[in-house]
Amino acid sequence: MQPDSDSNEPEYSSSPSSSNRQDSSDDMKKVQRREKNRIAAQKSRQRQTQKADALHIESEGLERLNSALRREIRALREELKYLTGVLSTHQPVCVLSVPKQSAFQPHVASPRFQR
């Protein structure tokens, strides 16, 4: 009997067999595929974060615009209230008033509107 030899163990040659090379190649492809997938997932998460950031910025801008428009509406309502008051105080003393005329129509009898 040979020392350090076990009769139940198969003997391996010094060069790797074709199946070992195939396994190694498959392992390498698997590692490359995983790395490629990891990079793709990272890019996808980054794009998703950028999209969320852009939406947040757009939302803030729209909120500011909305506030500005609400202030403008408030100011226009105040102006309408003031002008309606001015018109109602003017109508009783206006010499150009025509009976049954709407408060918001111009004085059509006025020489300014006639040709």
Phi and psi in degrees as GROMACS dihedral restraints (atoms count N, CA, C in turn):
[ dihedral_restraints ]
;  ai    aj    ak    al  type     phi  dphi    fc
    3     4     5     6     1   -86.7    20    10
    4     5     6     7     1   141.8    20    10
    6     7     8     9     1   -70.7    20    10
    7     8     9    10     1   150.7    20    10
    9    10    11    12     1    61.2    20    10
   10    11    12    13     1    20.4    20    10
   12    13    14    15     1  -118.3    20    10
   13    14    15    16     1   133.7    20    10
   15    16    17    18     1  -112.6    20    10
   16    17    18    19     1   129.5    20    10
   18    19    20    21     1   -70.9    20    10
   19    20    21    22     1   -20.7    20    10
   21    22    23    24     1   -85.4    20    10
   22    23    24    25     1   -15.3    20    10
   24    25    26    27     1   -87.3    20    10
   25    26    27    28     1   135.1    20    10
   27    28    29    30     1   -73.2    20    10
   28    29    30    31     1   153.6    20    10
   30    31    32    33     1   -91.2    20    10
   31    32    33    34     1   135.8    20    10
   33    34    35    36     1  -106.7    20    10
   34    35    36    37     1   142.5    20    10
   36    37    38    39     1   -81.9    20    10
   37    38    39    40     1   166.4    20    10
   39    40    41    42     1   -70.6    20    10
   40    41    42    43     1   -28.1    20    10
   42    43    44    45     1   -95.3    20    10
   43    44    45    46     1   144.5    20    10
   45    46    47    48     1   -66.8    20    10
   46    47    48    49     1   145.3    20    10
   48    49    50    51     1   -76.4    20    10
   49    50    51    52     1   169.8    20    10
   51    52    53    54     1   -66.0    20    10
   52    53    54    55     1   -32.1    20    10
   54    55    56    57     1   -69.9    20    10
   55    56    57    58     1   -35.9    20    10
   57    58    59    60     1   -65.9    20    10
   58    59    60    61     1   -40.1    20    10
   60    61    62    63     1   -65.2    20    10
   61    62    63    64     1   -38.8    20    10
   63    64    65    66     1   -64.2    20    10
   64    65    66    67     1   -45.2    20    10
   66    67    68    69     1   -60.5    20    10
   67    68    69    70     1   -43.4    20    10
   69    70    71    72     1   -62.8    20    10
   70    71    72    73     1   -41.9    20    10
   72    73    74    75     1   -65.8    20    10
   73    74    75    76     1   -42.0    20    10
   75    76    77    78     1   -63.2    20    10
   76    77    78    79     1   -42.6    20    10
   78    79    80    81     1   -61.2    20    10
   79    80    81    82     1   -42.5    20    10
   81    82    83    84     1   -63.0    20    10
   82    83    84    85     1   -43.9    20    10
   84    85    86    87     1   -64.1    20    10
   85    86    87    88     1   -39.1    20    10
   87    88    89    90     1   -63.9    20    10
   88    89    90    91     1   -43.1    20    10
   90    91    92    93     1   -63.9    20    10
   91    92    93    94     1   -43.4    20    10
   93    94    95    96     1   -64.5    20    10
   94    95    96    97     1   -40.9    20    10
   96    97    98    99     1   -64.2    20    10
   97    98    99   100     1   -42.2    20    10
   99   100   101   102     1   -63.6    20    10
  100   101   102   103     1   -41.9    20    10
  102   103   104   105     1   -64.1    20    10
  103   104   105   106     1   -43.9    20    10
  105   106   107   108     1   -63.0    20    10
  106   107   108   109     1   -41.9    20    10
  108   109   110   111     1   -64.7    20    10
  109   110   111   112     1   -41.2    20    10
  111   112   113   114     1   -61.3    20    10
  112   113   114   115     1   -43.9    20    10
  114   115   116   117     1   -65.3    20    10
  115   116   117   118     1   -42.4    20    10
  117   118   119   120     1   -63.3    20    10
  118   119   120   121     1   -42.0    20    10
  120   121   122   123     1   -64.9    20    10
  121   122   123   124     1   -39.6    20    10
  123   124   125   126     1   -63.5    20    10
  124   125   126   127     1   -43.8    20    10
  126   127   128   129     1   -64.8    20    10
  127   128   129   130     1   -39.6    20    10
  129   130   131   132     1   -63.0    20    10
  130   131   132   133     1   -44.5    20    10
  132   133   134   135     1   -63.3    20    10
  133   134   135   136     1   -38.1    20    10
  135   136   137   138     1   -65.6    20    10
  136   137   138   139     1   -43.2    20    10
  138   139   140   141     1   -63.0    20    10
  139   140   141   142     1   -40.4    20    10
  141   142   143   144     1   -62.9    20    10
  142   143   144   145     1   -42.1    20    10
  144   145   146   147     1   -64.4    20    10
  145   146   147   148     1   -42.8    20    10
  147   148   149   150     1   -63.4    20    10
  148   149   150   151     1   -40.2    20    10
  150   151   152   153     1   -64.4    20    10
  151   152   153   154     1   -42.1    20    10
  153   154   155   156     1   -64.5    20    10
  154   155   156   157     1   -40.7    20    10
  156   157   158   159     1   -62.8    20    10
  157   158   159   160     1   -43.5    20    10
  159   160   161   162     1   -63.2    20    10
  160   161   162   163     1   -41.6    20    10
  162   163   164   165     1   -64.4    20    10
  163   164   165   166     1   -37.7    20    10
  165   166   167   168     1   -64.4    20    10
  166   167   168   169     1   -44.5    20    10
  168   169   170   171     1   -63.9    20    10
  169   170   171   172     1   -43.9    20    10
  171   172   173   174     1   -62.7    20    10
  172   173   174   175     1   -40.7    20    10
  174   175   176   177     1   -62.1    20    10
  175   176   177   178     1   -43.7    20    10
  177   178   179   180     1   -61.9    20    10
  178   179   180   181     1   -41.1    20    10
  180   181   182   183     1   -63.5    20    10
  181   182   183   184     1   -42.1    20    10
  183   184   185   186     1   -67.1    20    10
  184   185   186   187     1   -34.9    20    10
  186   187   188   189     1   -63.2    20    10
  187   188   189   190     1   -43.6    20    10
  189   190   191   192     1   -63.4    20    10
  190   191   192   193     1   -43.5    20    10
  192   193   194   195     1   -62.0    20    10
  193   194   195   196     1   -43.2    20    10
  195   196   197   198     1   -59.6    20    10
  196   197   198   199     1   -44.8    20    10
  198   199   200   201     1   -61.9    20    10
  199   200   201   202     1   -42.9    20    10
  201   202   203   204     1   -63.7    20    10
  202   203   204   205     1   -42.1    20    10
  204   205   206   207     1   -66.4    20    10
  205   206   207   208     1   -36.5    20    10
  207   208   209   210     1   -65.4    20    10
  208   209   210   211     1   -39.5    20    10
  210   211   212   213     1   -63.3    20    10
  211   212   213   214     1   -41.6    20    10
  213   214   215   216     1   -64.2    20    10
  214   215   216   217     1   -41.2    20    10
  216   217   218   219     1   -61.1    20    10
  217   218   219   220     1   -44.2    20    10
  219   220   221   222     1   -59.9    20    10
  220   221   222   223     1   -44.5    20    10
  222   223   224   225     1   -66.0    20    10
  223   224   225   226     1   -40.4    20    10
  225   226   227   228     1   -66.8    20    10
  226   227   228   229     1   -37.1    20    10
  228   229   230   231     1   -65.0    20    10
  229   230   231   232     1   -40.0    20    10
  231   232   233   234     1   -63.9    20    10
  232   233   234   235     1   -41.7    20    10
  234   235   236   237     1   -64.6    20    10
  235   236   237   238     1   -42.2    20    10
  237   238   239   240     1   -60.5    20    10
  238   239   240   241     1   -43.0    20    10
  240   241   242   243     1   -61.7    20    10
  241   242   243   244     1   -44.6    20    10
  243   244   245   246     1   -63.7    20    10
  244   245   246   247     1   -48.8    20    10
  246   247   248   249     1   -66.5    20    10
  247   248   249   250     1   -35.2    20    10
  249   250   251   252     1   -63.8    20    10
  250   251   252   253     1   -40.7    20    10
  252   253   254   255     1   -63.1    20    10
  253   254   255   256     1   -44.5    20    10
  255   256   257   258     1   -61.7    20    10
  256   257   258   259     1   -43.8    20    10
  258   259   260   261     1   -64.3    20    10
  259   260   261   262     1   -42.8    20    10
  261   262   263   264     1   -67.8    20    10
  262   263   264   265     1   -30.5    20    10
  264   265   266   267     1   -76.8    20    10
  265   266   267   268     1   -26.3    20    10
  267   268   269   270     1   -81.8    20    10
  268   269   270   271     1   -36.1    20    10
  270   271   272   273     1   -56.2    20    10
  271   272   273   274     1   -44.2    20    10
  273   274   275   276     1   -63.2    20    10
  274   275   276   277     1   -26.6    20    10
  276   277   278   279     1  -101.9    20    10
  277   278   279   280     1    -1.3    20    10
  279   280   281   282     1   -75.0    20    10
  280   281   282   283     1   128.0    20    10
  282   283   284   285     1   -82.0    20    10
  283   284   285   286     1   -15.0    20    10
  285   286   287   288     1   -94.5    20    10
  286   287   288   289     1    -0.2    20    10
  288   289   290   291     1   -62.4    20    10
  289   290   291   292     1   138.5    20    10
  291   292   293   294     1  -109.8    20    10
  292   293   294   295     1   136.5    20    10
  294   295   296   297     1   -58.1    20    10
  295   296   297   298     1   147.8    20    10
  297   298   299   300     1    60.2    20    10
  298   299   300   301     1    33.0    20    10
  300   301   302   303     1   -95.7    20    10
  301   302   303   304     1   138.6    20    10
  303   304   305   306     1   -66.8    20    10
  304   305   306   307     1   150.0    20    10
  306   307   308   309     1   -65.1    20    10
  307   308   309   310     1   -23.9    20    10
  309   310   311   312     1  -103.1    20    10
  310   311   312   313     1     3.3    20    10
  312   313   314   315     1   -93.2    20    10
  313   314   315   316     1   146.7    20    10
  315   316   317   318     1   -70.0    20    10
  316   317   318   319     1   159.8    20    10
  318   319   320   321     1   -72.4    20    10
  319   320   321   322     1    98.5    20    10
  321   322   323   324     1   -70.3    20    10
  322   323   324   325     1   -25.5    20    10
  324   325   326   327     1   -76.3    20    10
  325   326   327   328     1   -12.0    20    10
  327   328   329   330     1   -65.6    20    10
  328   329   330   331     1   139.7    20    10
  330   331   332   333     1   -60.1    20    10
  331   332   333   334     1   -23.8    20    10
  333   334   335   336     1   -63.8    20    10
  334   335   336   337     1   -30.5    20    10
  336   337   338   339     1   -98.3    20    10
  337   338   339   340     1    -1.5    20    10
  339   340   341   342     1   -99.5    20    10
  340   341   342   343     1   154.0    20    10
